[in-house]
């Protein structure tokens, strides 16, 4: 029976949802976004100056509600790498390549499933964080809903960033075939590179900072809190470029290297 891309996607989805560790990691990512968002909202709700900023712009509350995403991004990155690396380490990937000789379709199926699951999970977590955070701040602040100016865009943009991170994790899993190595590269890009960019002088440092995935995502969200970033359109393009680069490198790797 012919192995179609649809069947590969269905098989990858079945594998993902039937492995308990995957579900636990995804639940941890959702809990990090929601729980930390509520916690930070509660803490800022005790600061008069911060309260004034939140009251002036509903997007401020949304940004605080989504502030737990830094931890979420690390969980997603590591999970993406491990989904592939574990299959290489156990030899399971050979069975998939035997069933589907076009290895690039296997790669795309994994990316499709994981990116879609992550996008949906982060949208749900971000929405929950937004509404739950309003339960722990003073009643004097106005309620903020998904349809308020910029709110839905920020949540969707954060989810798109999460999907890009998921894609990068899968790509690095195929290239490096090691959870530790792949996670190290992704986390260095997400956490270390933004810090190191402060030490690059002049225009080169400014552009390096703008082109980092986290800053590209901030540009795409158009929060208005971080001046000097790219436009929203260019931010989305740069973020897509990082994801395409990871998938392209993975496609070359699976085409030229033995499993």
FENUR-V34601 format. One record per residue. SS is DSSP state (helix for helix, strand for strand, loop for the rest). OMEGA is omega in degrees with one decimal (NA if undefined). NEAR is the number of other C-alpha atoms within 12 Angstrom. Layout:
SS;OMEGA;NEAR
SS;OMEGA;NEAR
This chain:
loop;-174.8;6
loop;178.9;10
loop;180.0;21
loop;178.0;17
helix;177.8;24
helix;178.9;18
helix;177.8;21
helix;178.2;30
helix;179.0;28
helix;179.2;20
helix;179.1;23
helix;178.1;31
helix;177.8;25
helix;178.9;19
helix;-176.0;24
helix;-172.5;32
helix;-179.8;21
helix;176.1;13
loop;-172.2;15
helix;-177.5;13
helix;177.1;17
helix;-178.9;29
helix;178.5;25
helix;179.3;18
helix;179.0;29
helix;177.1;36
helix;177.0;26
helix;178.0;28
helix;178.2;38
helix;-179.9;38
helix;179.4;28
helix;179.3;33
helix;-176.2;45
helix;-175.5;37
helix;-179.3;32
helix;176.9;32
helix;177.8;39
helix;-179.9;36
helix;-179.0;28
helix;177.3;32
helix;179.0;35
helix;-179.6;25
helix;-179.5;20
helix;178.3;29
loop;177.8;30
loop;-178.4;17
loop;-175.0;16
helix;-178.8;16
helix;178.0;12
helix;178.6;23
helix;179.6;26
helix;178.7;20
helix;179.6;22
helix;-179.5;30
helix;-177.0;25
helix;-174.9;17
loop;-179.7;25
helix;178.7;31
helix;178.4;33
helix;177.4;33
helix;178.9;48
helix;179.3;48
helix;178.7;42
helix;-179.3;43
helix;-179.6;45
loop;-173.6;49
loop;175.9;33
loop;-174.3;34
helix;179.0;43
helix;177.1;28
helix;178.4;27
helix;-178.1;40
helix;178.4;45
helix;179.0;35
helix;-179.4;35
helix;-179.0;47
helix;-178.3;47
helix;178.4;40
helix;179.7;44
helix;178.4;48
helix;-174.8;43
helix;179.0;38
helix;-179.4;44
helix;-175.4;47
helix;-179.5;31
helix;179.4;27
helix;174.9;26
helix;-177.5;26
helix;-179.8;19
helix;-177.8;16
loop;-179.0;17
helix;-177.4;18
helix;179.4;29
helix;178.0;21
helix;179.2;16
helix;178.9;29
helix;176.4;24
helix;179.4;16
helix;-179.0;21
loop;-175.6;25
loop;176.4;22
loop;-172.9;20
helix;-179.1;31
helix;176.4;27
helix;175.1;28
helix;177.2;39
helix;-177.8;43
helix;178.0;32
helix;178.3;35
helix;179.3;44
helix;-178.1;43
helix;-176.9;31
helix;-174.2;33
helix;179.6;43
helix;180.0;37
helix;179.6;28
helix;-179.3;34
helix;179.7;43
helix;-179.1;33
helix;-178.5;25
helix;-177.9;36
helix;174.3;42
helix;179.7;34
helix;-178.9;27
helix;179.7;39
helix;178.3;48
helix;178.1;35
helix;179.5;29
helix;-179.5;40
helix;-175.2;44
helix;178.9;29
helix;-179.8;30
helix;-179.7;39
loop;176.8;33
loop;-174.8;24
loop;177.0;26
loop;-176.9;33
loop;-179.6;24
loop;-179.1;14
loop;178.7;16
loop;-180.0;24
loop;175.9;23
loop;179.9;27
loop;-179.9;32
loop;-178.3;26
loop;-176.0;25
loop;176.1;16
loop;-173.6;20
loop;173.2;20
loop;-173.2;25
helix;-179.7;33
helix;179.0;28
helix;-179.9;30
helix;179.5;40
helix;178.9;45
helix;178.6;32
helix;176.8;38
helix;178.5;48
helix;177.1;39
helix;175.4;38
helix;178.3;48
helix;178.5;48
helix;177.4;39
helix;176.9;44
helix;177.7;52
helix;178.7;50
helix;178.5;49
helix;178.4;50
helix;177.6;54
helix;-179.4;50
helix;179.9;51
helix;175.8;46
helix;177.9;44
helix;-177.8;46
helix;-173.0;35
helix;176.2;32
loop;-179.8;33
loop;179.4;29
helix;-177.8;31
helix;-178.5;23
helix;-179.2;22
helix;178.6;33
helix;178.4;37
helix;179.7;24
helix;-178.3;28
helix;-178.1;40
helix;175.6;32
helix;179.7;23
helix;-176.0;29
helix;-172.2;39
helix;-174.3;23
helix;-176.9;18
helix;177.7;25
helix;177.8;25
helix;-178.5;18
helix;-179.1;18
helix;178.9;25
helix;-177.7;18
helix;177.0;16
loop;-173.8;16
loop;169.2;13
helix;-176.0;12
helix;-179.8;14
helix;178.5;14
helix;179.7;19
helix;-178.9;22
helix;176.3;21
helix;179.5;27
helix;-178.5;34
helix;-173.6;33
loop;176.4;34
loop;-176.9;37
helix;-177.2;41
helix;179.9;42
helix;174.7;40
helix;178.0;39
helix;177.6;45
helix;177.7;41
helix;-178.5;35
helix;179.0;36
helix;178.1;38
loop;-178.1;34
loop;-178.9;34
loop;-177.5;21
loop;-175.8;18
loop;-179.3;19
loop;175.1;14
loop;178.9;20
loop;178.2;31
loop;172.4;32
loop;-178.2;24
helix;-179.9;25
helix;178.9;19
helix;176.3;23
helix;177.9;31
helix;-179.9;33
helix;179.4;25
helix;179.6;32
helix;176.3;38
helix;179.1;31
helix;177.1;24
helix;-179.9;33
helix;179.6;32
helix;178.1;26
helix;-179.9;24
helix;180.0;35
helix;178.3;35
helix;177.9;26
helix;178.6;27
helix;179.8;35
helix;177.5;27
helix;-178.3;20
helix;-176.7;23
helix;-179.8;32
helix;-171.9;21
helix;-176.1;14
loop;175.8;15
loop;177.3;17
loop;NA;26
